[in-house]
């Protein structure tokens, strides 16, 4: 594939053409330095683009149907889970122990940055082989409903037109929730307490940003 859409294809062809560089498409027998090449590329590119849009639309429809029927089985699972030979979601015991530690550390007063730093210093491997644990990764683990055994589907979606862009679903699309979809790693009580702590810390941070709303603080709170 030379380009993802007709616009990118024509732009690349013109830039190379201005440098005196030809592109030869063997299958279509098109040389971009010839006079009629751009017209042919535009026609063929438009047809290929529409085919790509149709394929993508059919794929989204199929996935949407699986969401509605509760048959969707995600290919990418969060840290702590894997699949058995039959494709069912099961717990990865080694990773699950790390997940439990993250929750327990947070409930005992540690922040996401401190937890990530300690995991990195101890050499605990990440799922994707990164050199270090990130604060964002720890936060995502602490806010992922899958660790309670539930499944919230269509958190993100792909736009309907080119260029296809992956976006976070903030209400643009329907979400689907399945309770008790698989074995949990943490209890619902632990998840509830983590959420309460996060909400409280978020409120305290907002008060630090707007100190006029809250005066019973030390002068250097949130600064040192």
C-alpha positions in Angstrom: 0.0 0.0 0.0 1.4 3.3 -1.1 -1.0 5.6 0.9 -3.9 5.4 3.3 -6.2 7.7 1.1 -6.4 9.5 -2.2 -5.3 12.8 -0.7 -2.1 11.5 0.8 -1.3 9.6 -2.4 -1.6 12.6 -4.7 0.3 14.8 -2.3 3.2 12.3 -2.1 3.2 11.9 -5.9 3.4 15.6 -6.5 6.2 16.2 -4.0 8.3 13.5 -5.6 7.4 14.6 -9.1 8.7 18.1 -8.2 12.0 16.5 -7.4 12.1 14.6 -10.7 11.4 11.3 -9.0 9.1 8.9 -10.7 6.9 6.3 -9.0 6.1 3.2 -11.0 3.1 1.1 -10.0 3.8 -2.2 -11.7 0.3 -3.8 -11.3 -1.5 -0.7 -12.8 1.4 0.1 -15.2 1.4 3.8 -14.2 4.5 6.0 -14.3 3.8 9.2 -12.3 6.0 11.3 -14.6 3.6 10.8 -17.5 0.9 13.4 -18.2 -2.2 11.3 -17.6 -0.8 9.5 -14.5 -2.4 11.8 -11.8 -5.9 11.3 -13.3 -5.5 7.5 -13.3 -4.1 7.5 -9.8 -7.0 9.6 -8.6 -9.6 7.3 -10.1 -7.9 4.1 -8.8 -7.1 5.7 -5.4 -10.7 6.8 -4.9 -12.0 3.3 -5.7 -9.6 1.7 -3.3 -10.5 4.3 -0.6 -14.2 3.5 -0.9 -13.4 -0.2 -0.7 -11.4 0.5 2.5 -14.3 2.5 4.0 -16.8 -0.3 3.2 -14.6 -3.0 4.8 -14.1 -0.9 7.9 -17.9 -0.2 8.1 -18.6 -3.9 7.9 -16.1 -4.7 10.6 -17.5 -2.1 12.9 -21.0 -3.4 12.3 -19.9 -7.0 13.2 -18.2 -5.8 16.4 -21.2 -3.7 17.4 -23.4 -6.8 17.0 -21.1 -8.7 19.3 -21.2 -5.9 21.8 -25.0 -6.0 21.9 -25.2 -9.7 22.3 -22.4 -9.9 24.9 -20.3 -12.1 22.7 -17.3 -9.8 22.3 -14.0 -11.3 23.5 -11.3 -8.7 23.5 -8.0 -9.6 21.9 -6.0 -7.4 24.2 -6.4 -8.0 28.0 -5.1 -5.9 30.9 -2.2 -6.8 33.0 -3.1 -9.7 35.3 -5.2 -11.6 32.7 -4.6 -14.0 29.8 -6.5 -16.6 27.8 -6.6 -20.3 28.0 -6.5 -22.7 25.0 -10.2 -22.2 24.3 -9.9 -18.4 24.3 -11.6 -17.9 27.7 -10.3 -15.1 30.0 -8.3 -16.5 33.0 -6.1 -15.0 35.7 -2.4 -14.8 35.2 -1.3 -15.7 38.8 2.1 -13.9 38.7 0.7 -10.7 37.2 -2.4 -10.9 39.5 -0.1 -10.8 42.5 1.4 -7.5 41.2 -2.1 -6.1 40.7 -3.1 -7.0 44.2 0.0 -5.3 45.5 -0.8 -2.1 43.6 -4.3 -2.0 45.1 -3.1 -2.7 48.6 -0.2 -0.2 48.4 -2.7 2.5 47.2 -5.2 1.7 50.0 -2.3 2.0 52.5 -1.6 5.5 51.4 1.0 5.3 48.6 0.4 7.3 45.5 0.6 6.1 41.9 4.0 7.7 41.2 5.5 6.0 44.3 4.0 2.7 43.5 5.4 2.9 39.9 8.8 3.9 41.1 9.0 1.0 43.6 7.9 -1.6 41.0 10.6 -0.3 38.6 13.3 -0.3 41.3 12.5 -3.9 42.1 12.7 -4.9 38.5 9.2 -6.2 38.2 8.5 -6.7 34.5 5.8 -4.9 32.6 3.4 -6.5 30.2 4.9 -4.7 27.1 8.5 -5.0 28.1 8.9 -1.3 29.0 12.0 -0.4 31.0 10.0 1.3 33.7 6.5 1.4 35.2 4.7 4.6 34.6 2.3 6.5 36.9 -0.3 6.4 34.2 -0.1 2.6 33.9 -0.7 2.3 37.7 -3.6 4.7 37.5 -5.2 2.7 34.7 -4.9 -0.5 36.7 -6.6 1.1 39.7 -9.5 2.4 37.5 -10.0 -0.7 35.3 -13.4 -2.4 35.9 -12.1 -5.7 34.6 -10.2 -6.4 37.9 -13.7 -6.6 39.5 -14.7 -9.2 37.0 -16.8 -6.8 34.9 -16.5 -5.8 31.3 -17.2 -2.3 29.9 -17.1 -2.4 26.1 -16.6 0.3 23.5 -14.5 2.6 25.7 -13.0 3.8 22.4 -14.2 3.9 18.8 -12.9 4.5 15.3 -14.3 7.4 13.2 -16.5 6.5 10.3 -14.6 8.3 7.6 -11.0 8.6 6.5 -8.6 9.1 8.0 -9.8 6.6 10.5 -8.9 8.0 14.0 -9.2 6.1 17.3 -11.0 8.3 19.9 -12.0 7.9 23.5 -15.8 7.3 23.8 -17.1 10.3 25.9 -20.7 9.6 25.0 -20.5 9.7 21.2 -21.2 5.9 21.0 -23.2 3.4 23.1 -21.3 1.6 25.8 -22.1 -1.9 26.9 -21.5 -3.3 30.4 -21.4 -6.9 31.5 -21.3 -7.7 35.2 -19.5 -10.8 36.5 -18.0 -11.6 33.0 -14.9 -13.3 34.3 -13.1 -14.1 37.5 -12.1 -11.0 39.5 -8.7 -10.2 41.0 -9.9 -7.7 43.6 -13.1 -7.3 45.6 -15.7 -4.7 44.8 -15.1 -3.3 48.3 -11.4 -2.7 47.4 -12.4 -1.0 44.1 -14.9 1.2 45.9 -12.4 2.3 48.5 -9.8 3.1 45.8 -12.3 5.2 44.0 -13.1 7.1 47.2 -9.4 7.9 47.8 -8.9 9.0 44.2 -11.9 11.3 44.4 -10.7 12.8 47.7 -7.2 13.4 46.4 -8.6 14.9 43.2 -10.6 17.4 45.3 -7.6 18.2 47.4 -5.6 18.9 44.3 -8.3 21.2 43.0 -8.2 23.1 46.3 -4.4 23.4 46.1 -4.9 25.0 42.6 -7.5 27.3 44.0 -6.2 28.1 47.5 -8.9 30.8 48.1 -11.5 28.0 48.5 -9.6 26.4 51.3 -7.5 28.3 53.8 -6.7 25.7 56.4 -3.4 24.6 54.7 0.3 25.1 55.2 1.9 27.8 53.0 4.0 25.2 51.0 1.3 22.5 50.7 1.3 21.1 47.2 4.5 23.0 46.4 7.3 21.1 48.1 
